[in-house]
Amino acid sequence: MDMRYTPEQADLKRRAAAYAQLLMRYEDQSEQAGGPLPAQLVAELTRAAMDAGVYAINMPAEWGGAGLSLLDQVIVEEEFGKVTNCLWDIPWRPANVLAYGDERQREKYLLPVLRGEKFDAFAVTEPGAGSDPSSGTSTATRTDGGWLLNGEKWFVTCGDVADFLLVQADAGPERLPTLFFVDKAAPGVEMTRLPRFMHSAVNGHPEFTFTDVFVADEDVLGGVGNGYELTKEWFTDERLMIAARTVGAAERALRLARDWAVEREQFGAPIASYQLVQGMLADCAVDIAVNRAYTHQVAWEADQPGTDRKTLHAKASTAKLAASEAAGRVADRCLQIFGGRGYDRTYPVERMYRELRVDRIWEGTSEIQRLIIANELIKRGTRALALPTH
């Protein structure tokens, strides 16, 4: 495996880093506003992402996306992760399973997203079904020409700005897990609450109820009964991107803490000269290096033909678990190095400390990742996870 970036990947990293620097200009404005930015500014930043080739990076170029491999996407998302306030949501990344839509669904839903005209959101979690999406109680009942959808969904990331939702519900008396395209403006759809969370994200995570919402047969994604498999594929993709972003966030935190430690003097010397501070800096560097390498390895494997999808699912869980927990440790150490300044919301390390906490929860808690990894080990042995598949 050649770990060196190609000239194209080096250029991609440069463009992603430059765009991330652009987003960083608006971190304080987003924080002061409690998250949201003016719609006109978001539109301008969206156009800038398109111009930089870092918008819809997971969709084919022939449809209007950037057409990047998973490894290339990891390179981009690592740079995006350095930005606070979840501003990396502005260079939109559509749900990967939208690519499975038929031609009509692609024209109606996906292509407007790739043009920046519409936005999607994935609705899986429920009040009683968080870590186990297969235990949801939302239902779809057969009716003339389609389905009547009933249920409740929580933590619908970017649901406040989305135009349509991908809703997982159990279809028919057999309760077959199925994904449905649901127009957010459809009768019976209600956004009931927009909770405030620890982080001040540019987009929200609202709650929805669905009351006899009619969904036509043509708005079923991937066929009745295939919803859970599609959701698992979405989870695999999202977990790998979380790993990349948390590595990036940790790298920025370390860079800031290192610079602070070199410049900040106490007791007549830079605090970087004290071994306790040096130990924290070194531990941060180790956490970042090993998780970047593993995340890149898994993304590279995913791009190779013939990769076993079940093993990949477990490896993405490994990357997400390791990188998100390591980033939490890095943010904690870096905040400590800053001392009282690190507790000030105008400092990025404070925001990272709050924001990185959710990466151990969303898209599957750390505990769920451990169960996925253990299940793979029990079924297939240690070699499946320990060694590259190619």
SVG drawing of the C-alpha trace seen along z (x, -y; Angstrom):
<svg xmlns="http://www.w3.org/2000/svg" viewBox="-57 -37 69 54">
<polyline fill="none" stroke="black" stroke-width="0.4" points="0.0,0.0 1.5,-3.3 0.5,-5.9 1.8,-8.9 -0.8,-11.2 -1.0,-11.4 -0.5,-14.9 -4.3,-15.0 -4.9,-14.1 -2.4,-16.7 -4.3,-19.3 -7.6,-18.1 -6.3,-18.4 -5.1,-21.9 -8.5,-22.9 -10.3,-21.4 -8.0,-23.1 -8.5,-26.5 -12.3,-26.1 -12.1,-25.1 -10.1,-28.3 -13.0,-30.2 -15.5,-28.6 -13.4,-29.4 -14.0,-33.1 -17.6,-32.5 -17.1,-30.4 -17.5,-33.2 -20.5,-34.6 -22.1,-31.1 -21.3,-30.7 -22.7,-34.1 -25.9,-33.3 -26.3,-30.0 -25.5,-28.1 -27.4,-29.4 -25.9,-31.8 -27.9,-34.1 -29.3,-32.3 -27.6,-34.5 -24.2,-33.8 -24.9,-30.1 -25.8,-30.3 -22.5,-32.1 -20.5,-29.5 -22.3,-26.8 -21.4,-28.2 -17.8,-28.5 -17.8,-24.8 -19.0,-23.9 -16.4,-26.1 -13.7,-24.4 -14.9,-20.9 -15.7,-19.9 -19.5,-19.9 -21.4,-16.6 -18.1,-14.8 -19.7,-11.3 -21.8,-11.5 -20.7,-10.7 -19.4,-13.5 -21.7,-12.6 -24.7,-13.6 -23.1,-16.8 -21.2,-15.6 -17.4,-15.7 -17.1,-11.9 -14.5,-11.2 -13.4,-7.8 -13.9,-7.1 -10.2,-7.7 -10.4,-11.1 -13.6,-11.9 -11.7,-11.1 -9.0,-13.5 -11.6,-16.2 -13.6,-15.5 -10.4,-15.5 -9.9,-19.1 -13.5,-20.0 -13.3,-18.5 -11.0,-21.3 -13.9,-23.8 -16.1,-24.3 -19.9,-24.8 -20.5,-21.9 -20.0,-24.4 -18.8,-21.4 -22.5,-20.8 -22.6,-23.7 -20.6,-21.9 -23.4,-19.4 -22.9,-15.7 -26.1,-13.9 -27.0,-10.6 -25.0,-8.0 -28.0,-5.8 -29.7,-8.4 -27.5,-7.0 -29.7,-3.9 -32.8,-5.8 -34.3,-5.0 -34.1,-7.5 -37.3,-9.3 -36.2,-9.5 -32.8,-10.8 -34.4,-13.6 -36.9,-14.5 -34.7,-14.3 -31.0,-13.8 -30.1,-16.1 -31.7,-19.2 -29.5,-18.4 -26.4,-18.3 -27.4,-21.7 -27.8,-23.2 -31.5,-23.7 -32.8,-21.2 -31.5,-19.4 -32.1,-15.9 -32.1,-14.5 -32.0,-10.9 -34.7,-10.1 -34.0,-6.8 -33.8,-7.4 -37.0,-7.3 -37.8,-8.0 -37.5,-4.3 -35.1,-3.3 -31.8,-4.9 -28.8,-2.6 -31.1,0.2 -32.7,-1.2 -34.3,2.1 -36.6,1.7 -38.4,-1.4 -42.2,-1.6 -42.9,-3.9 -45.2,-2.1 -46.3,-2.3 -49.8,-0.9 -50.9,0.1 -53.4,-2.2 -54.5,-2.9 -51.4,-3.9 -49.0,-3.9 -48.6,-4.0 -49.8,-5.8 -46.9,-6.7 -47.2,-7.1 -44.6,-7.5 -42.1,-9.8 -38.4,-10.5 -35.8,-12.3 -32.4,-13.8 -33.0,-14.3 -29.7,-16.0 -30.2,-19.0 -33.9,-18.3 -34.6,-22.0 -33.1,-23.0 -34.0,-19.8 -36.7,-19.9 -37.3,-16.1 -36.6,-13.3 -35.6,-9.7 -37.8,-8.0 -37.3,-4.4 -40.5,-2.7 -41.9,0.9 -44.1,1.6 -47.2,3.8 -48.3,6.5 -44.9,8.2 -43.2,5.1 -40.6,5.0 -38.0,2.2 -38.3,-0.3 -37.0,-3.7 -39.5,-6.3 -39.0,-9.7 -41.1,-12.1 -41.6,-15.7 -41.3,-17.8 -44.2,-20.0 -46.5,-17.0 -49.8,-17.0 -49.3,-15.1 -45.6,-16.0 -44.9,-18.2 -41.5,-19.4 -42.5,-19.3 -39.3,-20.4 -35.9,-21.8 -33.8,-20.9 -30.8,-22.9 -27.7,-20.7 -24.2,-21.2 -22.8,-22.3 -23.9,-25.4 -24.3,-23.8 -25.1,-25.7 -28.0,-23.3 -30.3,-21.6 -31.5,-18.1 -35.2,-18.5 -38.0,-16.0 -40.8,-15.1 -44.2,-13.3 -45.9,-11.7 -49.6,-11.3 -51.2,-9.4 -48.6,-10.9 -49.3,-9.6 -46.2,-8.3 -46.7,-7.1 -45.3,-3.7 -42.8,-5.5 -41.3,-7.2 -40.0,-3.9 -36.2,-3.9 -34.6,-0.5 -37.8,1.6 -39.9,2.7 -38.0,4.6 -34.5,3.2 -34.5,0.3 -32.4,1.8 -29.6,2.9 -29.6,-0.6 -29.4,-2.2 -26.5,0.0 -24.7,-1.2 -25.4,-4.8 -24.0,-4.1 -20.8,-2.6 -20.2,-5.7 -21.1,-8.1 -18.9,-6.4 -15.9,-6.6 -16.5,-10.3 -16.9,-10.9 -13.5,-9.2 -11.9,-11.5 -13.5,-14.7 -12.5,-13.9 -8.9,-13.3 -9.0,-16.7 -10.5,-18.4 -7.9,-16.8 -5.1,-18.0 -6.3,-21.6 -6.7,-21.4 -3.1,-20.1 -1.7,-22.8 -3.4,-25.5 -2.3,-24.0 1.3,-23.5 1.5,-27.2 0.0,-28.3 2.4,-26.2 5.4,-27.6 4.4,-31.2 2.7,-31.2 5.2,-31.8 4.7,-30.9 7.3,-30.9 9.8,-32.5 9.7,-29.9 7.4,-28.8 4.9,-26.1 6.1,-23.9 9.4,-23.5 7.6,-21.7 7.4,-17.9 3.8,-17.5 2.8,-19.7 5.2,-17.9 3.6,-14.6 0.1,-15.9 1.4,-17.2 3.1,-13.9 0.0,-11.8 -2.1,-14.0 0.3,-13.5 0.2,-9.7 -3.6,-9.7 -3.8,-11.6 -1.2,-9.7 -2.5,-6.2 -6.1,-7.1 -5.3,-9.0 -3.4,-6.0 -6.1,-3.5 -8.9,-5.7 -7.0,-6.1 -6.4,-2.3 -10.1,-1.5 -11.1,-4.0 -8.5,-2.7 -9.8,0.9 -13.4,-0.2 -12.3,-1.6 -10.8,1.8 -13.1,4.1 -14.3,7.2 -14.0,5.8 -16.3,7.7 -19.0,5.3 -19.6,7.0 -16.0,6.7 -15.9,3.2 -18.9,2.4 -17.0,3.6 -13.8,1.7 -15.7,-1.5 -17.0,-1.0 -13.4,-0.4 -12.3,-3.7 -15.2,-5.6 -14.8,-4.2 -11.0,-4.8 -10.9,-8.2 -13.9,-9.7 -12.7,-8.6 -9.1,-9.7 -10.3,-13.1 -12.2,-13.5 -8.9,-12.9 -7.0,-15.3 -9.6,-18.1 -9.5,-17.6 -5.7,-17.8 -5.6,-20.8 -8.2,-22.7 -6.1,-21.9 -3.0,-23.3 -4.9,-26.6 -6.0,-26.8 -8.7,-29.3 -8.6,-30.6 -9.5,-27.1 -12.8,-27.5 -13.7,-30.6 -16.1,-30.1 -14.3,-32.5 -11.4,-30.0 -11.8,-27.1 -10.5,-24.5 -13.5,-25.1 -16.0,-24.6 -14.1,-21.5 -14.4,-20.1 -18.2,-20.5 -18.6,-19.5 -16.5,-16.3 -18.6,-14.8 -21.4,-13.9 -19.2,-11.9 -19.2,-9.1 -23.0,-9.1 -24.5,-9.8 -24.4,-7.3 -24.0,-4.6 -22.7,-5.0 -19.2,-3.8 -20.9,-0.9 -22.7,0.1 -19.4,-0.1 -17.8,2.3 -20.7,4.8 -20.3,4.6 -16.6,5.2 -17.0,8.0 -19.6,9.7 -17.2,9.6 -14.4,11.1 -16.6,13.9 -17.9,14.8 -14.7,14.4 -11.7,14.3 -9.1,11.7 -7.5,11.6 -10.5,10.1 -10.2,6.9 -6.5,6.9 -5.2,7.1 -5.9,5.2 -8.2,7.2 -6.0,6.5"/>
</svg>
